Amino acid sequence: MNQESLKGAAQRVRAALEDLGFAFEIREFPESTRTSEEAAAAIGCELGQIAKSLIFKARDSGDPVLVMASGVNRVDEKALARLAGEKIRRADADFVRQKTGFSIGGVPPAGHLEPPRTYIDRDLLGYEEIWAAAGTPNAVFRLRPADLITMTRGEIADLKK
């Protein structure tokens, strides 16, 4: 795919990744990659290889908290709250767009308007390659778990329920 023909939000992700020193190919699909299941089906990979981006809102500080979770896992919100040091709740669509600049279903691991505190599901480290959203509900890119850690400066955590 021609990287110049990417949609606006995917172009912003590409630019943010380049600013961080990465040159990943962003792939856009005609079908949705909004959910982990849809992304794995479109890509042809294991569900666990999908690095789903979940945004939470820290209750006291109002800060965005990003969890990059394996597509097969549900997040233990109580464990996340312990790590974050305050109660958290799943963010609504307006909060996600306001803090990240992206819509739910397309939130990438980098390029957010307000850099979030980030936690990375330890299970993602078990894969040679993983896939993350690239700004739209049908755009993704392939990367290594080590790249995800570098780009997000995220903390590795055991957060699966």
Buried (B, 14 or more C-beta within 10 A) or exposed (E): EEBEEBBEBBBBBBEBBEEEEBEBEBBBBEEBBBBBBBBBBBBEBBBBBBBBBBBBBBEEEEBBBBBBBBBBBEBBBEBBBEBBEBBBEEBEEEBBBEBBBBBBBBBBBBBBEEBBBBBBBBBBBEBEEBBBBBBBBBBBBBBBBEBBBBBBEBEEBEBBE
